[in-house]
Amino acid sequence: MRVSKFISLDQYPDVKQKLLLWAQQFDDVVWFDSNNHNQEYSNFESVLAVDAFSAIQTDFTNAFKDLKEFQSTTNDWIFGYLSYDLKNDLEQLKSENHDNLEFPDLYFFQPKKLFLLRDNLLELQYLKMVDDELDSDIKSILNQGTENIESSNGLEHGKIKLRIHKDEYYEKVNKMLYHINRGDIYEANFCQEFYAEDVSINAVETYLQLNKISNPPFATFIKCGEKFVLSASPERYIKKTGSTLISQPIKGTAARSQDKEEDEQLKLNLLNDEKERSENIMIVDLVRNDLAHTAKRGSIEVKELCKVYSFEQVHQMISTITSEVKEDVHPVDVLSSTFPMGSMTGAPKISAMKIIEELEETKRGVYSGALGYFTPNGDFDFNVVIRSILYNAKNQYVSYSVGGAITAKSDPVKEYEECLLKAKAMRSVLENHSK
């Protein structure tokens, strides 16, 4: 049972930063920010959940079964993430690559305190056990200082290294192309890690700076003890509202230009790029196939195909697929029947994941997994963990990964250049202090 209170924010500036800074006193924090993007399918501008009443952290073994039980028995808001390596719970797969981050494969918690921001109105939902703290928390939040914020971010020392160097990357992409030309797969998302060891960062300020320069629609900050996810994701994995499911895979990336005419031309080039469109359409077909496991007959619909959206750093090609889910399907079963998302695996999905494991050097973990939440009535919304910095403060290890779809028409040199473009925001934020 939750106690609710509403506050008009007309007279209170910088509430988002104040909420996030105030939240750092807790070990369990999840923050979502849509950055005022005008999205057809969004419910909130921002959401903050803090202070776990109950939680689940586990490896991949029986993870979806355990999550299903936790979500069903909690019957409340829960927040957290699904790591990419939960694939091993769904199929006969393995994850044996290098891992210095050491995040749990699955993590969700039921917050004692929840904040929902929309239309300049902040709703506070507190569990009854802590409702006596509501008024004092409001005062603390509104009086929270934001001085010097974003003035200190990036690596305190150390430098960013490549897990896969350029020539080795070309070699691995050519091996991927061999599998494609042989007919093992049609497409696969091949990723590489950039990392820094024996370093420390200010997680909040690094997130705020990353969010400032990227301004994405699915920004997320997660704190799980000494582990942090700082995400500037532009991509929705899947959302459930009532019986409607919405998936919005991204495939296709182009640089932005400060010159308006050149920028429009880059956008038009992406829209008409045969290779990028074929990548996107292949993943649309995969998503349609995944949704078919839980959809009512005839309800799957492609609302948008290969539409180009513009973000601060890049243009992206996005498609939108919807379906109506059958009445007897549990919300967690929707996730297990579509996970991992096709935009981060390839097609056919299982074959692509096996080849990915062989060629990549790093365990993906939270990267290319999903961050999100369930509501008390079983609705949910999850992003795709891309354009994100992962940080283990105890291990003093910082990591970000980028990838791209490899198809028969891929050029290893161009794929590498696309990876560097996607990595630009994370690198610039982390190197701010290391230069």
N, C-alpha and C positions, 0 to 999 in steps of 0.2 A: 504494500500500500504506500502510495506517495502523496506528499503534501505539496501543492503547487502555489506559486506566487508569480505575478507578472510585474515587470518594471518597464516603464517607458524610458527610452534612451535618448530622447530629444535633447536633454541638457547634459549628456555625459559622452564626451568624445573618447576615442581610443579604447573603447570597451573590449574589443577583441584582444588587443595586446595585454590589457589589464587582466582579463580572464586567464590568458595563457601563463602570464607571469605568476599570478596568484596560485595557479594550479601546481606549481613546481614543489610545493611543500608535500605533495603526495607521491607515493611510489608508483601508482597506477594512474596514468593520464592518457586520454585519447581526445584529440582535437581535430575537427573537420571544418574546412572553410571553403565555400564555393567562390569566394572572391567576387561576389556580386555578378557572376556570369548569369546571363539571362537564359537559363536552361529550362526547357519544357518539362523535364521530368524531376525537378528538384523540389524538396519539401522545406528545406531550411537554408538559411544563409550560412549559419555556423552552428556547430554542436560541440559542447565540452562535457566529458564524463570523467569523474575523478573518484578516488578512494574506494577500493574494491570491498564490497560486502562478501561476495563469493567469487571464485575464479576457477578457471581450468587452464593448466599448462601441461602439454603432453608432446611426445614424439608422434610419429605418423601411425604407429600401431593402433588400430581401432579408433583412430582420431575422429572420424565422422560419426561413428556410433556414440562415442563419448560426448561429442558436441551436441548431437541430437538429444541425448539424455539431459545434458546441462541446460540446453535451451528450453526443453519441454518442462522440466521441473522448476526452473527459475521463473518462467512465465512473466518476464520483465524485460526491460532494456538490457542488452548485453553488447559489449564493444570489444573488438580485437582484430586478429588477423589469421589468415590461412597462408601458410608458407607453400611455395611451389612444390616442396618435397612431400606434401600430402598425396601426391601422385602415387607414392609407394603403398599407400593404404587402399588405393582404388584398383591398381593393376600390379602385375608381377614385374615391378621395376625397382631400381635401387639408386641411391645417391651416395657415392663414395669419393667424390672430389674434395678438394681442399676446403676447409671451413675454419676461419679464425674468428667468426662472429659469434657462433655458438648460441643462436637464438633457439627457443623452443619451436617445434614445428607448428604448433597451434597454441594460441593464447586468446582467451576471452575473459572478461570480468563483468560483473553486475555492479554498477556504480552506486554508492550511497547518495552522491550528489550529481545532478544532471542539469545542464543549461542549454536551452534551445533558443536560438536567435533568428527572428524573421520579422520583416517589416518594421524595423526599429523598435521591436518589442522583445524583451528578454524574459523567457519563462524559466523559472527554477522549479525543478522537481526533486524533492528530497525524500528518502525513506523516512518513515516515522521515527525511527530510532535517533535520527540526527536533525529532526525538524526544529529543535530548539536552537540550532546553530544558524538557522537561515538568515535571520536579521543581522547578526554580527558578520556573517560572511558577505552579505550585500554591502555592508559598510566597508569591509576590508577591501573588497574588489573595487568599488568605486573610488576609494582613496589610494589604490595601488599606484605607485609612481612608475612612470615609463621613461625617466630620464636616462640618457646615455644608451638607450636601446639601439641595437644594430651598430654600435660604435666599435664593438670588439667581437669579430667572428673569424672563422677560418682556423687553420692549423696553428697551434701554438709553436710547434717546431716539426721538423721532419719534412719529407716531400712525397708526392704522389708517384707511385710506381705502377707499371703495367704487368698484369699477370701473364698476358700473351703479347709478345712483341710483334711488330708490323709484319715482318716476313713470315713468322709462324702463323699469324692470322690469315695471310694469303694462302698458305699451305692448307690450313684447316678448312677454309671456305672451298678450296678446290676439292678437298675430300668430300665435303658436303655436296658439291656439284656432281661428283662421281656417283654418289648415292641417288641423286635426282635423275641423272641421265640413265642410270641402270633401272630406274622404275621403283626403287625402294620407297621413295617419298615424292611428293609434288613440291613441297615447301617446308622449310624449317626455320625457326627463329634461333639464330646463333648469337650467343652473348659472351662478353668478355668483362673482366673485373679490373678496376683501377683501385688502388688501396694505399694506405699509409699506416706504418707500424710505429709503436711507441710514441703515440701522439695523444693530445687532448684537444677537444673543442668545446666551446660553449654551445650546447645543443639548441637551446631556445633561440639565441641570437643567430646561429647558423641557419636554423629553419626560417626565421623571419626574413633574413636576407635572401635565401633561396626563393621564398614565396614572393618577395618583392620584385625580383628580376624576372620571375617566371609567370606569376599571376595566373595559376592554373585553376580549373574549375573543381578539382578534387584534391586540394592541398590537405595534408594530414601530418600531425605531430603525434607520435606515440612514445610514451615513456613506460617501460616495464622494468622497474628497479633501475639497474645500471645499463639497460639496453634501450636504444633510441632508434626510431624510424622517422626521418625527416623527408617528407614526400611532396613533390611538386607535380603530381600526376595529372595529365590531361584526359585520362581514359577511364570510363566506367566499364566495369566487368559485367555486373548484372544487378538489377533492382527488381524488387517485388512490391507491388502496390495492389492490395486485394488479390484478385486472381490474375493480374496482368504482370508479365515479366518483360523487362526491357534490357537488351544487351547492346552495347555500342563499341564494337571493336575498332581499333585504329590500325591501319596499315597504309603507309605512304607518308613520307616526310620530305619537306623542302625548307630551305633556309628563308629567312626574312631579309628584306632590304630596307634601309632608311629612306631610299628614294621611292616615292609613291608609285610611279609608273613601273619601275623595275619590280617592285614588290607585287603589283598586280599581275605582271607577266610571269613571275615565279609561281604565283598561285594558279594561274591559268595553265602553265606548263605541267604542274602537278596534276591538275584535274584531267588533263589529256594524256598523261604518261601511261603508255600501254602496260609497262611492267608493273607500275605501282597499282594500277587498277586491277590487274590480274591477281596480284597479291591480296588485295582487299576482297575481291570477289571469292577467292578460294576460302578465305577465313569466314566470310558470310555463309558460304555453303556449310562449313564445319559447324558454325554456331546454329544454323537451322537444324542440322542433324542432332546436335546436343539437346536443343530445346524440344525436339520431337519426343524425347524419352518421357517428358512430363506434360506435354501439351495436349489440349483437347484437339480432336481431329479437325483439320482445316483452319486452325486459329493462328498459325505462324505467318507473319507478314513482314516483309522488308519495307520499313517506312521511309528510309533514306538509303541510297546506294552511292557510295563513293563521293559524299559531299565533303568539300574542303572547308575546314574551320581554321581561323588564324589565331595564334597565340603570340605571346611576347617574343619568343625565341624562334618559333618555327610555324609553318603551315602544316596541317595534318589532314589526312583523308580519313573520314569517319563514316561508318554505316550504322544504321539503327534497325534492329530486328526485335519484334515483339511477338508474344504468344499469350494464350490463356491457359493457365495451369489447371490440371484436373483437380477436382475437389478433395480427393483422398491423398494428395501428395504432401508430405511433410516439407516445410521450408528448407531444412537441411538436406533433404534428398534432392532438391533442385540444385543446390550447390554441388553435391557429390556427383551428379549426373552431367555437369557441365565443366567441372574443374579438372586440370588447370585450363584457363581460358585459351581458346584457339589462337589468339593473336600472339601468345607467348610460347606456343608449342610448334604447330605446323600441321600438315596433313599428309597421310593419315596420322592421327594424333599419337598413337602408341608407338608406331615405328619412328616418328620424328623424335619423340622423347628418348628413345633408346639411343639414337644417333647423337642427339644433343649431349647425352651423358658421356658418350665416348669421346667427343671432340672438345667439349668445354673443360676448363681447368679448375673451376670453382663450383662448389655446391651453391646453388642459387639461394636457398633459404627463403627469407621473406621477399627478396627481389623476385619479381614476376609472379608473386602470390597476390593476395588481395587483403585490403584493409576495409573494415566496415562495421555495421551494426545490425542487430535485430530489434524490432519493436515488440512490445508486449503481445500484439495481435499476430505476430509471425511475419510481418513485412520485413524487408531488409534492403540494404543498399551497400554495394562494395565497389571499390575502385580497383585498378590494376597498379601494382607497385612497380612503376617505372619512374625515371627522372628523380631518383630518391637516393639519399645518403643514409647508410646504416652505420651505427656507432655502438661499439661495446666499450663503455668507459672503464670497466674493470680490466679488460684485455688491452686497453689503449689502442684500439684498432678501428680504423675508419675505412669504409668501402662504398663504392658505387659501381654499378654495372650498367652497360648499355648493349643493345643488340639490334639486329635487323633481320628481316625475312630474306632468306636465300631461296631463289627460284632458278629455273633453268636459264633465265636471262640475266642473272646477277653477274656483275663485274666486281671481283674482290677489291680492287682499288676504290671503286665508288662506294662499296659497302663499308669499307674502313672509314672513308671520309664522312659517311652518314653517321657512323658511330661517334666520331669526334664532334659532329654537330650536336648530337643528342647529349653528349657529355659536357658541353660547353658551360651550362649554367652551374652544374655541380662543381666542376673544376674551378671556375672563376670564384665561387664563394669560398671554397676550401683554400685556394692559393692566396687569398686576400692578405693573409698575415705571414705566409711562408716565403714570400718573395723578399 
